[in-house]
Amino acid sequence: MFDRFRQRSYELEHLDKGDYTAEEYEGCIIELQRVNEWLGDASALRHSLLAEIEETRLREFSVLDVGAGSGELLRVAAAWARKNNCLARLVGVELNARSAKAIVEESPGFTEISGVRGDAFRLPFADSTFDYAICSLFTHHFKDDQVVAILRQLSRVARRRIFVIDLHRHPVAYYFYTSVGHLFLHNRLIREDGALSILRSFKPDELFKLAEQAGLMDIRIARRFPYRLVLSASARSAEETPRTSQGKQQGPCELTWPSYEERPERTYLLSFTFAPYSPLTFPICRSSETDSSALRSRRTAISGLTPKRTGRPITPVPVET
């Protein structure tokens, strides 16, 4: 009965296979936000990353959330920062362009939040760009060697610590979800993928070993209710972190931020290639001559993400939404 919990399952979820409709995906995102609120992802963030920021008494901080979904945890961090009079720069990365846009579209009023389309295995940022790098309910989608690669990327772009929140593979969590959970969950993707996610997730010692394989330091594994694991580790120093070769570019990504409307009907995408070691102070412009405090705030929030010298033109391209 319990043999299936001895090792991680590598059976693909629907979200990994792509065999779902747009309507199912939208419903999945909505229900997933509720599940995360009920079952502790926001709480895990408050007791890990935000507790760390409070303990170190930072008045300004930056966070990269890899596999950020619709940006729910970024909004939790933004609300916390405002409540505590902190200045935050929060960036979410998604491989899917639609999801990258959703990070901003679902965060009206949070000018400190930006969305980036990028690859978790090749993050389009220079080393030590952010204070913290996090991911939540993301690593269980990948095989062990891929998880190690993701952990290395998180460590590379972070200056202080990384935090990884994921599921604890445990029989009680699985059978509770497949029985009581199905009374409240109606979306097919949530019902079926959620159970499989538990089987694909980790035990504490497994996650610790993966962090060791990634070369992380000061590794800590905490358990959070209900059946969440939080891996934290310090970001490595310049001498210890393998650096990208000088001049080798990290690959293209698209930086998304809302235009000057409160609920923009147009979203501007800034496409650029990130050259490591370039100064990060390029001023952002757009095609319209008018400006607004909201857009100026957005520019301030994402300053430090765009290179000053890459040898390539940087042009904002308006894209109809």
C-alpha positions in Angstrom: 0.0 0.0 0.0 2.8 2.4 0.9 5.4 1.2 -1.7 4.3 4.0 -4.1 5.7 6.5 -1.6 9.2 5.0 -1.3 10.5 6.8 -4.4 9.4 9.8 -6.5 7.0 9.2 -9.3 8.0 10.6 -12.7 4.6 10.2 -14.3 3.8 13.4 -16.2 1.0 15.7 -15.0 -1.5 17.2 -17.3 0.2 20.6 -17.0 3.4 19.0 -18.1 1.8 17.2 -21.1 -0.3 20.1 -22.2 -3.5 18.0 -22.7 -5.9 20.6 -21.3 -8.1 23.4 -22.7 -7.6 27.1 -22.1 -10.7 27.1 -19.9 -9.4 24.3 -17.8 -6.1 26.1 -17.4 -7.9 29.3 -16.3 -10.0 27.4 -13.8 -6.9 25.6 -12.6 -5.1 28.9 -11.8 -8.2 30.2 -9.9 -8.6 27.1 -7.8 -4.8 26.7 -7.3 -4.7 30.2 -5.7 -7.4 29.1 -3.2 -5.5 25.8 -2.5 -2.3 27.7 -1.9 -4.0 30.1 0.5 -5.7 27.3 2.4 -2.9 24.8 2.5 0.0 27.0 3.5 2.2 28.3 0.6 1.6 31.9 1.6 2.2 30.9 5.2 5.4 29.1 4.3 6.6 32.2 2.5 5.9 34.4 5.6 7.7 32.0 7.8 10.8 31.7 5.5 11.6 34.5 3.1 9.7 37.3 4.8 10.9 36.2 8.3 14.5 36.3 7.0 14.0 39.8 5.6 12.4 41.0 8.9 15.2 39.4 10.9 17.9 41.1 8.8 16.0 44.4 9.0 16.3 45.1 5.3 14.5 48.3 4.2 15.0 47.4 0.5 15.1 44.0 -1.1 14.6 42.2 -4.4 13.1 38.8 -5.1 13.1 36.6 -8.1 10.2 34.0 -8.2 10.9 31.3 -10.7 7.8 29.5 -12.0 5.8 32.2 -10.4 2.4 31.2 -12.0 0.1 34.3 -11.7 2.4 36.0 -9.2 0.4 35.1 -6.1 3.4 34.9 -3.8 4.9 38.0 -5.2 1.7 39.9 -4.2 2.0 38.4 -0.7 5.6 39.7 -0.5 4.5 43.1 -2.0 1.7 43.5 0.6 4.1 42.6 3.4 6.7 45.1 2.2 4.2 47.9 2.1 2.9 47.0 5.5 6.4 47.1 6.9 7.5 50.2 5.0 10.0 48.4 2.8 10.9 49.1 -0.8 10.6 45.9 -2.8 11.6 44.9 -6.4 9.7 41.7 -7.2 10.1 39.8 -10.5 8.4 36.6 -11.6 9.7 34.3 -14.3 7.5 32.1 -16.5 8.4 30.1 -19.6 4.9 30.7 -21.0 4.3 34.2 -22.5 0.7 34.2 -21.4 1.7 33.4 -17.8 4.4 36.0 -17.8 1.8 38.6 -18.8 -0.6 37.3 -16.2 1.8 38.1 -13.4 1.4 41.8 -14.1 -2.3 41.7 -15.2 -3.2 39.9 -11.9 -1.3 42.5 -9.9 -3.1 45.8 -10.5 -1.7 48.5 -8.2 1.5 46.6 -7.4 4.0 48.5 -9.5 6.8 46.8 -7.8 5.9 43.5 -9.5 7.2 42.7 -13.0 6.9 39.6 -15.2 9.6 38.0 -17.2 9.4 35.3 -19.8 12.5 33.1 -19.3 13.9 29.6 -18.9 14.5 28.3 -15.4 17.5 26.3 -16.6 19.1 29.4 -18.2 17.8 32.4 -16.2 18.3 35.6 -18.2 19.9 37.6 -15.4 23.5 38.3 -14.4 25.0 36.7 -11.3 23.8 38.1 -8.0 21.1 40.3 -9.5 18.6 39.7 -6.7 18.8 39.5 -2.9 16.7 36.4 -2.9 15.6 33.8 -5.4 12.6 31.5 -4.7 10.3 29.0 -6.2 7.1 27.3 -5.0 5.4 24.1 -6.0 7.8 24.1 -9.0 10.7 21.6 -8.5 8.5 18.5 -8.2 7.7 18.9 -12.0 11.3 18.0 -12.8 13.6 15.0 -12.5 16.4 15.0 -9.8 19.2 16.1 -12.2 17.0 19.0 -13.4 16.1 20.0 -9.9 19.9 20.3 -9.2 20.3 22.5 -12.3 17.5 24.8 -11.1 18.9 25.1 -7.6 22.3 26.1 -9.1 20.5 28.8 -11.2 18.7 30.1 -8.2 21.9 30.3 -6.3 23.7 32.0 -9.2 21.3 34.9 -9.4 20.8 35.4 -5.6 23.1 37.5 -3.3 21.7 36.4 0.0 19.6 33.2 0.2 17.4 31.0 -1.9 14.1 29.5 -0.7 12.3 26.5 -2.3 8.8 25.6 -1.2 7.4 22.3 -2.3 5.3 19.3 -1.2 6.2 16.6 1.3 5.6 13.2 -0.2 3.6 11.5 2.6 0.8 8.9 2.6 -1.4 11.1 4.9 -1.1 14.1 2.5 -1.9 11.9 -0.5 -5.0 10.1 0.9 -6.3 13.3 2.5 -6.1 15.1 -0.8 -7.7 12.2 -2.8 -10.6 11.9 -0.4 -11.5 15.0 1.5 -9.9 17.3 -1.0 -12.0 16.1 -3.8 -15.1 17.2 -2.0 -14.1 20.8 -2.5 -12.0 20.7 -5.7 -13.8 20.7 -9.0 -11.2 21.4 -11.7 -9.9 18.3 -13.4 -6.3 19.5 -13.5 -6.3 20.3 -9.8 -8.0 17.0 -8.8 -5.7 14.8 -10.9 -2.5 16.7 -11.0 -2.7 17.6 -7.3 -2.6 13.9 -6.3 0.2 13.2 -8.8 2.2 16.2 -7.5 2.3 14.7 -4.1 3.7 11.4 -5.6 6.3 13.4 -7.6 7.4 15.5 -4.6 10.1 14.9 -2.0 11.0 13.6 1.4 13.2 15.9 3.5 16.4 13.9 3.1 15.9 13.7 -0.7 15.6 17.5 -1.0 18.6 17.9 1.3 20.7 15.6 -0.9 19.7 17.4 -4.1 20.8 20.7 -2.5 24.1 19.1 -1.6 24.5 17.9 -5.2 23.9 21.5 -6.3 26.8 22.6 -4.2 24.6 24.8 -1.9 25.8 25.9 1.5 24.1 26.4 4.9 21.3 24.0 3.8 18.2 23.9 6.0 15.0 21.9 5.5 11.9 23.0 7.5 8.5 21.4 7.6 5.4 23.6 7.4 1.8 22.7 7.9 0.2 21.0 6.0 2.9 18.8 4.4 5.1 21.5 2.9 8.9 21.4 2.8 10.9 24.6 2.7 14.5 24.3 1.6 16.7 27.3 2.3 20.4 27.8 1.5 22.9 30.7 1.3 23.8 32.1 -2.0 27.4 31.2 -2.8 30.2 33.8 -3.0 31.8 35.0 -6.2 34.7 32.6 -5.6 32.5 29.6 -5.1 29.9 30.2 -7.8 30.7 29.0 -11.3 30.5 32.1 -13.4 29.3 32.6 -17.0 32.2 33.2 -19.3 32.8 36.9 -20.0 30.9 38.0 -23.0 28.8 34.9 -23.3 25.2 35.9 -23.4 22.5 34.3 -21.3 19.8 34.1 -24.0 16.7 36.3 -24.8 13.8 37.0 -22.6 10.9 39.3 -22.6 10.3 41.8 -19.8 6.6 42.7 -19.3 5.3 45.7 -17.4 1.9 47.5 -17.6 1.5 50.7 -19.4 0.1 53.9 -17.8 -3.5 52.7 -17.5 -4.6 51.2 -14.2 -5.9 48.2 -16.0 -4.0 48.4 -19.2 -5.5 47.3 -22.5 -2.0 47.1 -23.9 1.1 45.5 -22.5 4.6 46.5 -23.6 7.2 43.8 -24.0 10.9 44.7 -23.8 13.0 42.2 -25.6 16.7 42.1 -24.8 19.7 39.8 -24.5 21.3 39.9 -21.1 25.1 40.0 -21.2 26.6 39.0 -17.9 28.7 41.6 -16.1 27.1 44.5 -17.9 26.1 47.5 -15.8 22.4 47.3 -15.0 21.3 50.9 -15.4 19.8 51.2 -18.9 16.9 53.8 -18.8 13.6 52.4 -20.1 11.6 54.3 -22.6 8.3 53.8 -24.5 6.9 55.1 -27.7 4.4 57.5 -26.2 5.6 61.0 -25.2 3.3 61.1 -22.2 4.4 59.7 -18.9 2.8 58.9 -15.5 3.8 58.3 -11.9 2.6 54.6 -12.3 4.9 54.0 -15.2 7.8 55.9 -13.6 7.3 53.6 -10.5 7.4 50.6 -12.8 10.6 51.8 -14.4 12.1 52.3 -10.9 10.9 48.8 -9.9 12.6 47.1 -12.8 15.7 49.2 -12.9 18.7 46.9 -12.5 17.2 44.3 -14.8 18.2 45.9 -18.1 21.7 46.0 -19.4 23.5 49.2 -20.3 25.9 47.7 -22.8 24.9 44.5 -24.7 25.9 45.5 -28.2 22.2 45.1 -29.3 19.4 47.6 -29.8 16.8 47.6 -27.1 13.4 48.5 -28.4 10.0 48.4 -26.6 7.5 46.6 -28.8 3.8 47.2 -28.1 1.7 44.0 -28.2 -2.0 44.0 -28.2 -3.6 42.0 -25.3 
